[in-house]
Amino acid sequence: MASLQSARDGAENVGRTAEDMAEHPVFENIARGGFVMSGLVHILIGGITLRMALGGSSQEADQSGALRTVASAPGGNILLWIGGLAMSALVLWHLAETWFGARWTHGTKDRLAHVVKTLGKAVVYGALAVTSLRFAAGSGSDSGQQTSELTAGLMGSAAGRIAVVVVGLVVIGIGCYHVFKGASRGFEDDLRVPSGQTTARAIVVTGVLGYLAKGLALLGVGLMFGWAAIGADPEKATGLDGALQSMAALPAGGVILAVIGAGLVLYGIYAVLRSRYAPM
């Protein structure tokens, strides 16, 4: 009995230590840098998409294209290392928030929603952190090609094709969530919006338009996964860049890309503002 109590006390001490570390100002400030890096990536993707709309870009309009742009700039590798490590800290913060937030949240439904939401954010930032660090180390690759190759591996079986459809539906769901969050201004719950009119207005404008644009882009990605599964053509599942290329072929495709590109730039600006005003 005493050993069991000792184990419980030890676990509680570890938990308190982890919570103190997650709430330490230094760690929080490093994690905030992850929002800045995410914002930079979205701004670059938006810029590439805008050039694509004008017919003047051969770069991939996705994370690979954005990070390759950073890597090619003077001091770009250093920035990628810093950004990758900052996003890694942000991942750890979200994991801590998943655990401690679930303990503080009342109700099974609310607790489950909190866990799914924060774990999802940890996965997204984790993927971007790994990609950034790989580019910093000189081993980055085309994410669209990797997605297509992975999809091709799943197409060989009925279960694999169902998995591709499920992935497409999940991405469509995430896209709808972004559209809803932008239209309803639900992103304001993630921030301590300042009282200054100029900054508050900038947050609202960049948040609304940014979330709407990112949601539309994700809807395109999800539809491409579904199209790939139905047609048994993995080449169609090439991620964001492939979805934007398909949009470009639509009537008024240039206008659609211009709107999405501008929105992604605004989303990037919102992410930078979030680094300053998000509670940690």
C-alpha positions in Angstrom: 0.0 0.0 0.0 2.8 2.4 0.9 4.6 1.6 -2.4 1.4 2.4 -4.3 1.0 5.7 -2.6 4.7 6.4 -3.3 4.1 5.7 -7.0 1.1 8.0 -7.0 3.1 10.8 -5.3 5.9 10.3 -7.8 3.5 10.5 -10.7 1.9 13.7 -9.3 5.3 15.3 -8.8 6.3 14.5 -12.4 2.9 15.9 -13.6 3.5 19.1 -11.6 7.0 19.4 -13.0 5.8 19.0 -16.6 3.0 21.5 -16.0 5.5 24.0 -14.6 7.8 23.5 -17.6 4.9 24.0 -20.1 3.9 27.2 -18.3 7.5 28.6 -18.0 7.8 31.9 -19.9 10.9 30.9 -21.8 9.3 27.7 -23.1 6.1 29.6 -23.9 8.0 32.3 -25.9 9.9 29.6 -27.9 6.6 27.9 -28.6 5.1 31.2 -29.8 7.9 31.2 -32.4 6.2 28.2 -33.9 3.2 30.3 -34.8 5.5 32.8 -36.5 7.1 30.0 -38.6 3.7 28.6 -39.5 2.7 32.1 -40.6 5.8 32.5 -42.7 5.1 29.2 -44.5 1.4 30.2 -45.2 2.5 33.6 -46.5 5.0 32.0 -48.9 2.4 29.4 -50.1 0.0 32.3 -50.7 2.6 34.2 -52.6 3.4 31.1 -54.8 -0.3 30.6 -55.4 -0.7 34.3 -56.4 2.2 33.8 -58.9 0.5 30.6 -60.1 -2.7 32.6 -60.7 -0.7 34.9 -63.0 0.9 32.0 -64.7 4.4 32.9 -63.5 5.3 30.2 -60.9 6.9 26.8 -61.4 7.2 26.2 -57.6 5.0 23.8 -55.6 2.3 25.7 -53.8 2.6 23.7 -50.7 4.9 23.3 -47.7 7.7 21.9 -49.8 7.7 24.9 -52.2 7.5 27.4 -49.3 10.3 25.7 -47.3 12.5 25.3 -50.4 12.1 29.1 -50.9 13.3 29.7 -47.4 16.2 27.3 -47.7 17.4 29.0 -50.9 17.5 32.5 -49.2 20.6 33.8 -47.4 20.6 32.4 -43.9 17.6 30.3 -44.8 18.9 27.1 -43.3 19.4 28.8 -40.0 15.9 30.1 -40.1 14.6 26.6 -40.9 16.5 25.2 -37.9 15.1 27.9 -35.6 11.6 27.6 -37.0 11.6 23.8 -36.8 12.7 23.8 -33.2 10.2 26.4 -32.3 7.4 24.4 -33.8 8.7 21.3 -32.0 8.3 23.3 -28.8 4.8 24.2 -29.9 4.0 20.5 -30.5 5.2 19.7 -26.9 3.0 22.6 -25.6 0.0 21.2 -27.4 0.7 17.7 -26.1 0.9 19.1 -22.5 -2.3 21.1 -23.2 -4.0 17.9 -24.3 -3.2 16.1 -21.1 -3.6 18.9 -18.5 -6.6 20.5 -20.3 -8.4 17.1 -20.4 -7.9 16.9 -16.6 -9.3 20.3 -16.1 -12.2 19.9 -18.5 -15.5 18.6 -17.1 -17.8 16.3 -19.1 -16.8 13.4 -21.3 -18.0 15.1 -24.5 -16.1 18.3 -23.8 -13.0 16.4 -22.7 -13.0 14.3 -25.9 -13.5 17.4 -28.0 -10.6 19.1 -26.3 -8.3 16.0 -26.8 -9.2 15.6 -30.5 -8.7 19.4 -31.1 -5.4 19.8 -29.4 -3.9 16.5 -30.6 -4.9 17.5 -34.1 -3.0 20.7 -33.8 0.0 18.8 -32.4 0.0 16.5 -35.4 -0.2 19.5 -37.9 2.6 21.4 -36.2 4.6 18.2 -35.8 4.5 17.4 -39.5 5.5 21.0 -40.4 8.3 20.9 -37.8 9.7 17.6 -39.2 9.5 18.9 -42.8 11.3 22.2 -41.8 14.1 20.3 -40.0 14.5 17.9 -43.0 14.9 20.9 -45.3 17.3 22.5 -42.9 19.4 19.3 -42.9 19.3 19.3 -46.7 17.1 16.2 -47.1 13.7 17.8 -48.0 11.6 16.3 -50.8 8.5 17.0 -52.8 5.5 16.5 -50.5 3.1 16.1 -53.4 5.1 13.3 -54.9 5.3 11.6 -51.5 1.6 11.9 -51.1 1.0 10.4 -54.6 3.4 7.5 -53.9 1.7 6.7 -50.5 -1.7 6.8 -52.2 -0.5 4.5 -54.9 0.6 2.0 -52.2 -2.9 2.0 -50.8 -4.7 1.7 -54.1 -3.7 -2.0 -54.4 -6.5 -3.2 -52.2 -10.1 -2.4 -51.5 -9.3 -1.5 -47.9 -6.6 0.9 -49.1 -9.0 2.7 -51.4 -11.4 3.0 -48.5 -8.6 4.5 -46.4 -7.9 7.0 -49.1 -11.6 8.0 -49.2 -11.6 8.3 -45.4 -8.6 10.6 -45.6 -10.4 12.7 -48.2 -13.5 13.0 -46.0 -11.4 13.9 -43.0 -9.6 16.6 -45.0 -13.0 17.9 -46.3 -14.2 18.0 -42.7 -11.2 20.0 -41.6 -11.8 22.3 -44.5 -15.4 22.8 -43.5 -14.3 23.5 -40.0 -11.9 26.2 -41.2 -14.7 27.8 -43.3 -17.1 27.7 -40.3 -14.4 29.1 -37.9 -13.7 31.9 -40.3 -17.3 32.8 -41.1 -18.4 32.6 -37.4 -15.2 34.4 -36.1 -14.7 31.4 -33.8 -10.9 32.0 -34.0 -11.4 34.9 -31.6 -11.8 32.3 -28.8 -8.2 31.3 -29.4 -6.9 34.9 -28.7 -6.9 37.6 -26.2 -8.0 40.3 -28.7 -6.4 43.6 -27.7 -8.5 46.7 -27.1 -6.7 48.8 -29.7 -9.1 49.2 -32.7 -6.4 48.9 -35.4 -4.9 45.6 -34.1 -8.3 44.1 -33.3 -9.6 45.0 -36.8 -6.4 43.4 -38.3 -7.0 40.2 -36.4 -10.7 40.0 -37.5 -10.0 40.7 -41.1 -7.0 38.4 -41.4 -8.7 35.7 -39.4 -12.0 35.7 -41.3 -10.5 35.8 -44.8 -7.5 33.6 -43.9 -9.6 30.8 -42.4 -12.1 30.9 -45.3 -9.3 30.7 -47.9 -7.5 27.9 -46.1 -10.8 26.0 -45.7 -11.4 26.3 -49.5 -7.9 25.0 -50.2 -8.4 22.1 -47.9 -11.8 21.3 -49.5 -9.9 21.1 -52.8 -7.3 18.7 -51.3 -10.0 16.5 -49.9 -11.9 16.3 -53.1 -8.7 15.3 -55.0 -8.3 12.4 -52.6 -11.8 11.3 -53.2 -11.4 11.6 -57.0 -8.2 9.6 -56.8 -9.9 6.8 -54.9 -12.9 6.7 -57.2 -10.8 6.7 -60.4 -8.0 4.5 -58.9 -5.6 7.2 -60.0 -3.0 8.1 -57.3 -1.5 10.9 -59.4 -4.6 13.0 -58.6 -3.8 12.8 -54.9 -0.8 15.2 -54.8 -1.8 17.4 -51.9 -2.3 21.1 -51.9 -0.2 21.9 -55.0 -2.2 19.3 -57.1 -5.5 20.7 -55.8 -4.5 24.3 -56.7 -3.3 23.1 -60.1 -6.7 21.5 -60.8 -8.4 24.7 -59.6 -6.3 26.7 -62.1 -7.8 24.6 -64.9 -11.4 25.6 -64.0 -13.3 28.5 -65.6 -12.1 31.6 -63.8 -9.4 29.4 -62.2 -7.0 32.3 -62.1 -9.5 34.4 -60.1 -10.0 31.4 -57.7 -6.3 31.0 -57.2 -5.8 34.7 -56.6 -8.5 34.8 -53.9 -7.1 31.7 -52.2 -3.5 33.0 -52.5 -4.4 36.3 -51.0 -6.4 34.6 -48.2 -3.4 32.3 -47.4 -1.2 35.4 -47.1 -3.7 36.9 -44.7 -3.9 33.6 -42.8 -0.1 33.8 -42.4 -0.4 37.3 -41.0 -3.1 36.1 -38.6 -0.8 33.3 -37.4 2.0 35.9 -36.7 -0.5 38.0 -34.8 -1.6 34.9 -32.9 1.9 34.4 -31.7 1.5 37.7 -29.9 -2.0 37.4 -28.6 -2.7 33.7 -28.1 -3.0 32.7 -24.4 -0.4 30.1 -23.6 
